[in-house]
């Protein structure tokens, strides 16, 4: 069954050698396939991680916008109740701050390409509100508190009529 070579070592069967080579090739192929699948999975995870990071950045920016706008509205209400002009100036400053994160979002269009139209609209609304508060400050300086309050009420009524309905 097993034969000795000239040196006295056992002769190996060519069948075992062929099985070993085929098995090694199959194992190597499985290893290469596994490495490729692992590489693709890691690449996909990195892409997904970037997407989540971008989304979290957008959410944080929009929270900043919402907080600044809510604070500006509070200052406007305070102005209506107290007549303190500083509250109008503070409201305008807060609306101006609300525009900063929106401008940052506009500067990174690849992150939010599918939402750019909404970001543009939001920016236009913030600029409009900033200008409206500027006009209120002028009205208050020139005509007083009551004229400014009438202006606020008139603008709110027009805004409600022009608001899109769902």
C-alpha positions as CSV (number, residue, x, y, z in Angstrom):
1,X,0.0,0.0,0.0
2,X,2.6,2.6,1.1
3,X,5.8,2.5,-0.7
4,X,9.2,3.8,0.4
5,X,11.3,6.2,-1.8
6,X,15.0,5.9,-2.4
7,X,15.7,8.0,0.7
8,X,13.5,5.9,2.9
9,X,10.6,8.4,3.2
10,X,7.0,7.3,2.5
11,X,5.9,8.0,-1.0
12,X,2.8,10.2,-1.1
13,X,-0.1,9.3,-3.1
14,X,-0.8,11.8,-5.9
15,X,-4.5,11.5,-5.0
16,X,-4.0,13.0,-1.6
17,X,-1.9,15.8,-3.0
18,X,-4.6,16.7,-5.5
19,X,-7.3,16.7,-2.8
20,X,-5.1,18.9,-0.7
21,X,-4.6,21.4,-3.5
22,X,-8.3,21.5,-4.5
23,X,-9.3,21.9,-0.8
24,X,-6.8,24.7,-0.4
25,X,-8.1,26.5,-3.6
26,X,-11.7,26.2,-2.3
27,X,-10.7,27.5,1.1
28,X,-8.8,30.4,-0.5
29,X,-11.8,31.2,-2.7
30,X,-14.1,31.3,0.3
31,X,-11.6,33.5,2.2
32,X,-11.4,35.9,-0.8
33,X,-15.2,36.0,-1.1
34,X,-15.5,36.6,2.7
35,X,-12.9,39.5,2.5
36,X,-14.8,41.1,-0.4
37,X,-18.2,40.9,1.4
38,X,-16.6,42.3,4.6
39,X,-15.0,45.1,2.6
40,X,-18.4,46.0,0.9
41,X,-20.2,45.8,4.2
42,X,-17.7,48.2,5.9
43,X,-17.9,50.6,3.0
44,X,-21.7,50.6,3.2
45,X,-21.6,51.1,6.9
46,X,-19.3,54.1,6.5
47,X,-21.6,55.6,3.9
48,X,-24.6,55.0,6.2
49,X,-22.7,56.5,9.1
50,X,-22.0,59.7,7.1
51,X,-25.6,59.9,6.0
52,X,-26.8,59.6,9.7
53,X,-24.2,62.2,10.7
54,X,-25.4,64.6,8.0
55,X,-29.0,64.0,9.0
56,X,-28.2,64.7,12.7
57,X,-26.4,67.9,11.7
58,X,-29.5,69.0,9.7
59,X,-31.8,68.2,12.6
60,X,-29.6,70.2,15.0
61,X,-29.6,73.1,12.6
62,X,-33.3,73.0,12.3
63,X,-33.7,72.8,16.0
64,X,-31.6,76.0,16.3
65,X,-33.8,77.7,13.8
66,X,-37.0,76.6,15.6
67,X,-35.6,77.8,19.0
68,X,-34.6,81.2,17.7
69,X,-37.9,81.7,15.9
70,X,-39.8,80.7,19.0
71,X,-37.7,83.1,21.1
72,X,-38.3,85.9,18.6
73,X,-42.1,85.3,18.8
74,X,-41.8,85.5,22.6
75,X,-40.0,88.8,22.3
76,X,-42.7,90.1,19.9
77,X,-45.4,89.1,22.4
78,X,-43.4,90.8,25.1
79,X,-43.2,94.0,23.0
80,X,-47.0,93.9,22.4
81,X,-47.6,93.5,26.2
82,X,-45.0,96.0,27.5
83,X,-44.2,98.3,24.6
84,X,-40.5,98.0,25.2
85,X,-38.6,98.7,22.0
86,X,-35.6,96.6,23.1
87,X,-37.8,93.5,22.7
88,X,-38.3,94.3,19.0
89,X,-34.6,94.7,18.5
90,X,-34.0,91.4,20.4
91,X,-36.7,89.7,18.2
92,X,-34.9,90.9,15.1
93,X,-31.6,89.7,16.3
94,X,-33.0,86.3,17.1
95,X,-34.6,86.0,13.6
96,X,-31.2,86.9,12.2
97,X,-29.6,84.2,14.2
98,X,-32.2,81.8,12.9
99,X,-30.9,82.4,9.4
100,X,-27.4,81.4,10.2
101,X,-28.0,77.6,10.4
102,X,-30.0,77.8,7.2
103,X,-27.2,79.5,5.4
104,X,-24.9,76.8,6.7
105,X,-27.2,74.2,5.2
106,X,-27.3,76.0,1.9
107,X,-23.5,75.9,1.9
108,X,-23.5,72.1,2.0
109,X,-25.9,71.1,-0.8
110,X,-24.6,67.6,-1.3
111,X,-25.8,66.7,2.2
112,X,-29.4,67.8,1.6
113,X,-29.8,67.8,-2.2
114,X,-33.3,66.4,-2.0
115,X,-34.4,69.1,0.5
116,X,-32.8,72.2,-1.1
117,X,-36.1,73.7,-2.3
118,X,-37.4,73.6,1.2
119,X,-34.2,75.1,2.6
120,X,-34.5,77.9,0.0
121,X,-38.1,78.5,1.1
122,X,-37.2,78.5,4.8
123,X,-34.4,81.0,4.1
124,X,-36.8,83.3,2.2
125,X,-39.3,83.1,5.1
126,X,-36.6,84.0,7.6
127,X,-35.4,87.0,5.5
128,X,-39.0,88.1,5.1
129,X,-39.5,87.9,8.9
130,X,-36.3,89.8,9.5
131,X,-37.4,92.6,7.2
132,X,-40.9,92.6,8.7
133,X,-39.5,93.2,12.2
134,X,-37.2,95.9,10.7
135,X,-40.3,97.6,9.4
136,X,-42.0,97.2,12.8
137,X,-39.0,98.9,14.5
138,X,-39.3,101.8,12.0
139,X,-43.1,102.0,12.5
140,X,-42.6,102.1,16.3
141,X,-40.0,104.9,16.0
142,X,-42.1,107.0,13.7
143,X,-45.7,106.3,14.7
144,X,-45.5,104.6,18.1
145,X,-46.6,101.4,19.7
146,X,-50.3,101.3,18.6
147,X,-49.4,101.7,14.9
148,X,-46.8,98.9,15.2
149,X,-49.3,96.6,16.9
150,X,-51.9,97.3,14.1
151,X,-49.1,96.5,11.6
152,X,-48.4,93.2,13.4
153,X,-52.1,92.3,13.3
154,X,-52.5,93.2,9.7
155,X,-49.5,91.2,8.7
156,X,-50.7,88.2,10.6
157,X,-54.1,88.3,8.9
158,X,-52.4,88.5,5.5
159,X,-50.1,85.6,6.4
160,X,-53.0,83.4,7.4
161,X,-54.8,84.0,4.2
162,X,-51.7,83.3,2.1
163,X,-50.7,80.2,4.0
164,X,-50.8,77.0,2.0
165,X,-53.5,74.5,3.2
166,X,-52.8,70.8,3.6
